Amino acid sequence: QFAVTVELKLHSLPPRGQQAALLRFTPKDISNSRRLHRASVYLGESGVIGSADKAAKDGEKHMLSEKLQRLIQAEGQTKQAAKITGMLLEGLETAELKALIDDQQALKSKIQEALKTLEAAETAAGDGDKKAEVKPATKGSSPIRVHAGRWFVLTITVDSVQGKMNTYIDGKLSHEESGVDVRDLRLAGKIILLGGGKAAQTRGGTVRRLLLHGGWLDEKDVQGTYADCVRENAATGGKLSRIQAVWRGGQARKLLG
């Protein structure tokens, strides 16, 4: 078991439908071409960080979403296609999405269900003071996302025997993964940062510190590490932006007063 904490700022997020390699713990496996350019941790286009297995699943889901949206548009739902697609992606597993693509009647049924949900949300919004939110049923909350051009603290806790990996962003648990390929999680003699995958998956970034912990960190340990980073770098976690905003507001009040 081990953990890695990185304080960094990314120059940009990956383009639509692509992934960026962030960390690699294992050495290159020359004997296996499929694993030669496979990082341990990836960043998705939406700012979600996870394992190589998660990156592969997210890439597959992206392709399914494009197919689904085209099929929904073909059913005459041009205006609501994006919303309905998002609801299906959040509420269904990958296998269920594939089945929908191959079953036109089942897809039509799901479209009607989604339209009823959207209509009910609009009605509720009209009856109340607050706008209703459409939240499809999911197995857990959405993972925390990172943003380009902003400092953040990434902590990855790893159990390379059990194939477990927890991802924390700014001291908060983003998501937990189990059943991860243990070959991606074995710690070697060096760690590759902002790379380790294919050349096209390498993106720029700025790193302030990297810490290697000799054991599994619980949430309290992660929060303590994040607090140390914030004390030494006011820009981490967006703190500097808020400080600057307060200062600018104070200056504006002086001018107006």
N, C-alpha and C positions, 0 to 999 in steps of 0.2 A: 504494500500500500504506500502511496505517496500523493503529494499534491503540488501543484504549480500555481503561483500567483504572478500575474503580469500586469503592470500598469502601463497602458499604451493608448495611443490615439491613431485611428485609422484614417487614411487620406480619403478613401472612398469605399462604398459598398460594391459588391460584385454586380455586374450587369444582369439584366433579367435572364433568368433561367440558368445562371452560372453560380459556382461556389468558389470561395477563396480559401486556400490552405493557411491555417494559423499556426499550428504546432505539430511537431512530429517527435515522438518519444523513441521510436524504434529505428534501428539502422536500416538502410536500403537492403532489400532482399533480392540480390542479383539473380538468384535461382528461380524467382517467380516474377515474371514480367507484369502480372496484374498488380502485384504489391510493390513494384519498384518505385512507383510515383504515387504512393498513397499516404497521405498525412494522417495524424491521429485525431486532430480537431479541425473543424471547418467552420467558415462563416457563410451563411446563406444570403441571398439577395435582399431578404427582408430584415437582416440584422440579427438573425437567430444563430447562436453558436451551439455546435454539437459534434458528436463523433462522426467518423467516416461513414458508418452505417446509417446514421441519421441523415447525413448529406445525400447519400444515394437515394434514400426514401423520399426526401424532400424534392430531389430532382425528378423522380418518377411522378410525384404528386403534381409538380408544376406542369409536366406534359399532359397529365390527365385533366388538369384544370382547363387547359387551352382547348382540348378536345370537347370537354363538357360544355364550355361556353359556346363553342360553335354549334353544337347540337341543340342547345337551349335556344339560341338565336334562330335556328332553323325551324323551331316550333312556334315561332312568331313572338317570342319574348325578347325583342331586341333591347328595349329600355331596361328591363329588369334582369337581363342575363347575368350581369356581373354580380348583382346581389344574390341571386339564386345560386350561382356557382360557388360563391363564398360560403353560403349556408351549407351546401352539400359537402364542401371540403372540410368544414369544421365539425360537421355532425356524423360523417361516415368514415369508415376505414378504407384503406386503399383497395382491398379486394371488393368491397361493396361499390366503390366508384367504378372499378373496371366492369363489374356486372351491369351497372346502369348504362354504360357506354354501349354495351352489346345487347341491351334489352330496351327497345324503344317504348314499350308499354309501361315498363317500370319507371323509366325516366319521366314519361308524361305524368304518372301518378305523383312522383316526387316534386315535379314542377308545380302541380296543383296544390300540394301540401305547402310548399314554400310560398306560393301566392296568397294562400289563406292566412299564413302567418304574417306576411307583410301587410296584408289588408287589416288584420286585427291590430297590428302595431300602429298603423296610421290612424285607425279609429280611436285607439287608446290615447294617442298623442293629441287628437282633436278634442277629446273629452277632458283631458287633464292639463295642468299647467306646465308639466315637464314633458319633453319629448321622449316617447317610448323607445327602448332599444330592442333590436332583434338579436336574441342570443340563442343560437342553436345549442342543443344538448351536446356536451362534450364530456370526455372522461377526466378532464382536469383544466386548470386555468391556462391561459396563453403564456408562453415563455416570454421572459424579458428580452427586449431587443436593444442592440447598441446602435449608435448613430455616428456617421462619419464626421470627422473634425472635432470630436469631443473626447476628452480624456475619460477613461473608465478603468476599473480594476476587475480583471478576469481571474477567477480562481477555479481551477479544475481539480477535483478530488477523485482519485483513481484507486480501484481495487482490481489489479491486473490478474488476480486469480479467479475472482468471481465474475469478471467482466462487467463491473459497475463503474459508472462515471457520473458525477454530479457537477453541474455547471452553475457557478454563482457570478452575478454581475453586480458590481458595487455593493457587495455584502449580502445580496438577496438571492435566494435560490431561484434560478431560472427554470431548470428542469432536471429530472433524474432519468438516467438511462440504465437499463440492465440488459444482459444478453449481448453486450458489445463484444466483438471479436477480440479475444485476449491478445492476439498478435499485434493489434494496434496500440495496446496499452502497456506493453513491457518497456520499462525504462532502460535505455542503453547508456553508453558513455557520454552522449551529448544530446542536447535538445535543439531542434531546429525551430526557430521562431520566425513567423511571417513567411512560411514556406514549408517545404517538405512534400508537396504534391507535384502535380504537373507544372511545367513552366508557365502555362497560361493561367494557372490558379494562384499565382504569386501576386500579391497586391502590396502597395507601399504602406508604411506606417511609421510612427515614432514610438520608441520604447523608453520608458524612464527607469524601470526596474524589473527584475525577474527574481523571484524567490522560489527555491525548491525546498519543500517540506518533507521530512522523513517519516510520513505517516498520514493516515486519513484524518481530515479536518472536519469537525462538526460545524454546525451553523454559527455557534458562538465563537469558535476559533476564526472562522472566515470573517465575521463581522469585526473582530479585533484587529485582524490584518488590514481590513479596509479602512478602519478608523486611523490606523497608523499612517496609511498612504495619504488620507485626506489632510491630516495634520501637517504633513510635509509638502503637499502640493495642493494649493487652494483651487486649482483648475479641475481636479479630479471630481467626477460625479456632477459636474456642472456648477460647483460651488463658486468658481470665479465669475461665471456669467451672472449669477444672482448678485454677487457683491458689486459687480460693475453696474448692474441695473439699479441697485439701491443708490450708488454714488451718483449716477446720471440723474436719477429722480431728485436727489437732494440739490444738485446743481441747478436743475430746472426750476425748482421752487424758489431758490435764491434769486434767480433772474426775474421770475414773475413777481416775487415779493418786493 
